[in-house]
Each structure stands twice: as C-alpha cells, then as structure tokens.
Amino acid sequence: MSDSPAPLADPHLLFDTADGRRDLVILGSTGSIGTQAVDLVLRNPDRFRVTALSAAGGRTALLAEQAHLLRVNTVAVADPGAVPALREALRERYGAGEPLPEILAGPDAAATLAASECHTVLNGITGSIGLAPTLAALEAGRTLALANKESLIVGGPLVKALAAPGQIIPVDSEHAALFQALAAGKRADVRKLVVTASGGPFRGRTREELADVTREQALTHPTWAMGPVITINSATLVNKGLEVIEAHLLYDIPFDRIEVVVHPQSYVHSMVEFTDGSTLAQATPPDMGGPIAIGLGWPERVPDAAPAFDWTKASTWEFFPLDTEAFPSVGLARHVGTLGSTAPAVFNAANEECVDAFLAGQLPFNGIMDTVTAVVTEHGTPAPGTPLSLADVLEAETWARARARELSAKATAEARA
C-alpha cells in the first residue's frame, strides 16, 4: 500500500459529523440516482433536509415538483434555455404568494451549488461533466457522496489533491459494498478487493458470438434498470473497468490486488479479502436505495432504505471467472489506470462516443472496444510525473471524442462499401 495517511473513502473516518438533520445538495436530481435520493429524503424528513437541486434541464416539471416537495432554496439547470419552462413549472407548483426558489443556470451552476452551504453533496450527474462539481464540493470542505464515477476516473490526481482523508463516501453499489466491508478490519490487514460483475446480458458468449449483438439486446440488462449509456457499459463490462480504477483511487489499493468476479444474481455487491483468509461480502437484493443511504447518512444507517433478503426462500448464488478475451475492457481499464495522467480521461471519453455510435447503429458491438483501444493506443503513454490540470483533462477528452468519432465514421463507411 502507499504511504498516504488514509484513502479518499475510509469508513473509519468521517469528515464532518454534524448533529441533527443533515443538509444536502443533490446534483442530477432528475436522474436515476437523484430521484431515488429524493424519495429517501422524503421518507426520512427527520434525518435529511435538501437545500438545493440541480439537473440538466430536460425534465423541468419533475425538477419543479422535487423543489416544491423538498422546499429547497435554490434550483439549477445546466441548460439556460430551460429556465423559462422551469420558472413556469415552479409557478404551477407553488401557491399564490408563495416565494419561488432561486434559479441558477449554465454549465457552472452545479459547481456553484456544490460549494454552497451544506453538510453533504450528492453528485449524481452522469458523465465527466461531473468533475467540476466534484472539485468544487471538495474544495469547499463538503462531504461528497459520489455517484459520478467519471469525475474520479478522469480527474483522479485533481480529486486526490483536494480531498481530505475520508471526505468521499462512494454511492456506486460495488464501492459502497467495499466501504462497508472495509469497516470490519484494519487497512493493513486488507489483502484484496473483489469487485463483482453481473456479467451483463451476454455472459458466456464468445467474442465471435458478440459480433452481431443488436442495440435492443444490449439494452436489456438482466438485473439492473439503468440509463442507456450505463446499460451498454455494463454489457461491454466497461463499467466494471471504470469501477476497478475507481476502487484503486478510493481505497489506495494497487491494481494487482483488485479482482473482478462474475456474479449473475447481483446479490453480493463486492467483497474484501483479509490477510487471515477471511472474506467479507456485502449483500442485498439489487437495489440502489442502500448505497444512496450509506452516502447520505454514514456513519448512521437509514432503516428500511432498501429491501432485505427473505431467508425462508431458497436461492442460489453463483460466481464465475471473468472472460477477458470476450470482454477486454477490464484489462484495458487497468492499463490506462496504471498509466494515469490523461489516459483514463481518453478511455472514458472515447468509450462515451463509441457507445453513442453503437446506439445510433453506426458501430458494431465489438467495434466499441476495438475503437476505444485504438484511441487509447494512439494517445500513447503520458510522461511519468507530468502534472495534471483540469485544462489537460478537457483537452484530452476533446481529442479523444473527435478521434473516436473519426474512427467510428471510418468503420461505418468501410462496412457499407
């Protein structure tokens, strides 16, 4: 392990342990994580109070409803063009003479909210646009409940430079599982992290059998209901590769001590193996209520945040090794994670573009990882010790997206020729 004093996510530490109701800011409130977080807060008004909400701007009616139910002070949208519709939706929700919340708009609005006065910021934004709010929350000293894995992936060194030990509480189901299992032992006694993967809809298929996978097939996940990008990432196992990088950064465990195992039932969300041979697993039925509650409430647990197992019914739990030939994404993620610097940002950005191309029918399923690999290879190896800035990350992402689009268009043209 490294000589750092403590990892970014440490269940033995709590950055701020304020008493009473916990003031929250929810970023990405109209998305999957955000809507579930709002529901958790509404069911636990004695524990949580939301001061501000942010969203992209495409679901203004839902955002206005959330703002009214939670009585927030401020709402923000990334799209300034959504402000008139949001203001109208708020007027419809609020009674005559009832003051409306303040409205912020623009690409920096979420970061402004992330730095506002509160106890915990839940970053539920999807994509690398979540990096700036992550950095803003950390710089302001807020506890960060992190569901936006991309901000840690693409900006790892920037995040690590700002975060105090234990300031981040992970909300991904896998990393919330590791977080809880790590609470049972000392850091020095950890031998291995075991990240579980459902295997997606194509578990057991060879690379050749994946060649003709359709959009509809790839969007049908066997256990989780998620957005299209995350669902495709689960089908290619890119999502698992990103989680390996995230585990390395959160818990300061070397890549060669982070293992991926396929577990189709998605009951065990991840495991920690200790030096005495013991392995601790965190398990619940597939549901994000538990991880969200850990992110918002730790070190306290929120009763009935998620369903529990019915142990009166028989069940079978299976575990299989990862097929690295059919699913090379995890190995490539380890590679870019080891390279560091802008390499993870290039990997993530190229993948996002390739997923869009696949969903648009412009790239075959296997072409996603083939193209991402080509972009990562062309990007090359960053010079060791090169300082990383936010501008560097954004520049690398811009190049990777453009290059991925070029290669995808070329592949489409060649297929049609």
N, C-alpha and C positions, 0 to 999 in steps of 0.2 A: 504494500500500500504506500501511498505518497506520504510526505511529511506534513501535509496541510493539517491545520488544527482540528477540523471537523468537516464532513461533507456538506454540500449545499442543503440536502434533505437529511435530517437526523432526528429520529423520533425521541431521542433523549434530550433534545434541546427544543426550546420554544422561544422564538424571537421576541414575542410580546404576549404576555399573559394577562391582559386586561380583564377585570371582573365585570359582571353584569352582561347585558345584551351586547353582542358583538356587531359593530358597524361594518357593513360590507359594501363594496363596489363590485358590480357584476358586469364584466365586459363580454360581449357576444350573447346578450340575454335572450335573443330570439332564436338562437340555435339550439341544438340538442342538449348540450351541457347546460346552457343558460336557462332554458325552460325548466329543466329538472331542478336546477338550483333554486329558481323562483318558487317552484312548488314546495321544496323542502323548507324554505324560509316561511312561506305562508302557513305551513303546518307546525311551525315552531316559532311563533311570534315572541315567546318569552326568552328565546336564545339569540335571535338574529334581528337586525334592522338594516334594510338596504337604503343607502343614501343616494346612490346614483346608478344608472344603467346606460350601457352603450350597445349599439347594434350597427350593422352595415347600412341599413336604411330601406331594405326591400320589404319589410313587414311592419309598416308603421302602425297599423291597427293593433297588432299584438303588442308592440312596444308601448303604445299608449295605455293599453289595458294593464300591462305589468306596472307601469308607472303609477297608475291610479290605485291599483290594489295594494302596492307597497308604499304609497305616499312618499315617493322619492323627491329629493330636492332638485336633481338635475338629470336630464336625459341627453344622450349624444348620438349622432349618426355620422358615419364616415362620408356619406354622400350628401353634399349640401343641397342637391336638387330634391332631396326627400323632406326638407324642412317644411314646406307648405302643407304637404299631406300629413306630416306628423303633427303640426300645430292644429290642423283641422280635426284629426283623430283625438287629440287631447281635449279639445273643446267639447267634442261629443261625449267624452267620458266624464269630464269634470262638471259639477253642477254650476249654476249661475252664481257668480260672485266668488267662486272657489279659485284660489290662485293656482295658475299652471306652473309646473316645474320649469326651471331654466333650460333652454335648449342650446347645446353646443353642436357645431357641425364642422366637418372637414377631416382630412387624414390624420390630424394631430389631436382630434377630440378625445379619442380613447386614452391616449397617453396623458392628457390633461386630467381626466378622471382618475387614472391610475395613481397619480401623485396627490390626489385630493385627500382631505382629512378622513381617515377611516382606520379600522383595525386590519382588515384583510381584503385584498383584491383577488377576485376570481377571474383569471384570464381564460375565458372560454372561446376566444377568437380562433378561427381556423386559418392556418397558413402562416407564412413568415411575416406577414404584416403585424403579427402579434409581438414582434421583437421590441419595437419602440415602447409599447405599454409595459412590457415586462421590465425593461430597463428603468422606466420611469417609476414603477412601483418599488423596485429595489432601492433606487437612489433616494426615494422619499422615506425609506425605512418601513414600508408596509410589509406585513406578512403576505406572501404570494402563494395563493392556491393555484397551481399551474396545471391547466388542461391543454394549453397551447404548446405542445411538444416542439413544434417547429422553431419557436423562438430560442429554445435551448440548443437545438441541433445546429442552427445556422449561426448563432451568436454565442456559442459556448464560452470562449475566453472573455467576451464582454460581460456575460452574465456572471461568471465566476469572479471577475474583478470587482463587481459591485455587491454581490450577495454576501451577507453576514452568514456565519455558520448556522445552519438550521432555519434560515429565513424562508426557504421554499418548502411547501408541502405539496407533493405531487397528487394529481387528481386522475391521471390515467389508471385504469383498473390494475394493470400489472405493477405500476410503480407505487400505487397505494398499498398493494399487497406486500411488496418488498419492504416498504416503510413500516408496516405493522409487524412483519416477521422480524425485522431487524431490532425492534424494540425488546425482543426477548433475550438478546445477548449483547456482548461487548463487540465493538467493531474489530478488535484484534482477533476475535475468535471466528470471524467470517471466512470461510474457505471459498464459497462460490455463490453466485446469484443464478437462479434458474428461472428464466422468463418463459412462460407458457404461451403457446400459439394455438388457436383453434385449428389451424391448417387451411382455413378458408373453404370455399366451395369446391376446390379442386385437389383436396388432399388425396394422395395415392396415384395421381396421374403423372405420367412421364412428360418430359419436355415436348416430345413429339405429339402426345395427346392433347397438349395445351395449344397447339398451333391454330386450331380453328375455333377457339373459345369465342362466344358471342358476348356482346355488351350485356344482354339480358341475363345470361348465365353468370357473368362476373359480378353483377349487381345483386345476386341472390346469396346473401350470407347465411350460413346455417344456424347461427346462434345470436347474432347481434343485429339491431336495426340502427343503421348509421347513414350519414350523408354519402353521396356518390363517390367523392374522392377517397374518403377513408375506407369505404367498402372495396373499391378497386385496390387500394394499397394493402388491404387485408388479403385479397385474392392473390396478389403477387408476392405477399409477405414483406413488401417494402415497409409496411407499418411496423413489423417486428424488427426489421433492421434499424429503423429510427429509434425504436424502444431500447435496443442494445446500446446505441450511442447515448441515449438519454440516461440509462442506468449507470453507464460509465461516468458521466458528468455529475449526476446527482449524488452518487454514493462513493465516488472516488475508488472504484474497483477496476483493476486492469481488464482489458478486453478478453484476455485468455482465461479469465475466471468468471466470465458471463456466458452462460449456456442457454440455448433455446431448445425447448422440447415441445412436441406437438401433443395437444390435449383436446380432442374434438369436443368434449362436453362443455368446456369453458367454465367448469366449476372451480378448479384451482387456478387462481389468477396469477400466481408466481410463488416461488419458494426460495428459501435461504438455507444453504448447507453450511453447517458449522464444523470446526476442526475436530470435534469429537465424534463426527459421523452422523450427528443428528441433522435432520432436515425438517424445517418448519414451513408448512404450507398455509396460505390464507385462502379460504374457500367460502363462496356464497353462490347462489344461483346467479346467472348472468343478469346483472342489473347495475346501472351506474349510480344509483342512489347512495350506496355505501361509500364509494370513493369520493363522491362530492361532499358527503357529510364529514368524512375524515378531513378533507381540505378546508372546510369551513369551521369545523368545531374542535379540532385536535388541540389539547390532549383529551378533551372530553368526547364521549361518544353520544350520538344522537339516537335515542330509542326509536326503533321501527323505521330507520332510514331506508332499509332495503328488506326484501323477503329473506327468510331463513329456510334451511332445508327441512323437509318433513322426513325425519329419520324412521318413521314407521313404514316407509315405502322403499322397496329395493331399488338400487341404482348401480350402474357400472361406470367406473372411471378408468379411462384408457390413456396411455402415454406412448408416444412413438418418437423415434429419432427424426430429425429434420432431413428432408431430401434436398441436399444442397445443389444437385445437378438440375433438378426441375425448378428449384427456387433459389437462384443465385443471389438474390437481393440482400440476404443477411450477410453473406460473405463480403459483398461489395460495401455494405454499410460499415462493417468492421474495418475495411481497408481505408475508407475515407475518414472514419473516426480516428484511426491511428495517424493518418496524415495531418489531420487538424486544419487550422487556419481556415481558408475559404472552401476547402474540399467538401465538407458536409453541406455547405450552402449550395454549391454547384450540384451535388447529388440530389438534394431536396427540390431545387428549382427545376432541374431537368425532368425529374420524375413528375412534378405537377403538370408540366407542359405535355409530357408524353401521355399521362392519364387523360388530359383533355382531348388529345388527338385520338386516343383509343375510343373514348366515349362518343366522339364525332365520326367514328368509322374511318379514320384516316391512318390508323396504325393497328397492326395485329397485336394480340395479347402478348406474345413473346417479344414483339418489337418494342414494348415498353422498356424492359430491362436491357435489351440489346442497345437501344438508343441511349439510355442513361449511362450504360457502361462506356459507350463511345465518347460521350460528352465528358465524363469523368477522366477518361484516359487522355483526351485531348487537352484538358485543363492542366494536366501534369502534376508534379509534386511541388507543393509550396516550399520555399526555402525555410530550413529549420530556424526557429526563434524569431520569425518575421512578426512584428507587431500587427495586431488586427484592429481595424476601426470599423465603425458602422458603415462608413462610405465604402470600405473594401468589400464588406458583405454585400451591399446593394449593387455594387459594380459587378461582382462575381455572379450574383443572381441574374442580373440583366443579360450578361453574356451567355450564361448557361441556358436561359429561356430562349434567347434568339437562336442559339446553336441547335437546341433541341427541336425547335420549330423547323429550322432548315433541314435537319436530317429526317424529320418526320415527313416533310413535304417531298423530299427526295425519295424516300421509301414508297410513298403513295404513288408518285409518278412512275417509278420503276415497276410497281405492281400492276399498274394499268397499261403499261407499254406492251 
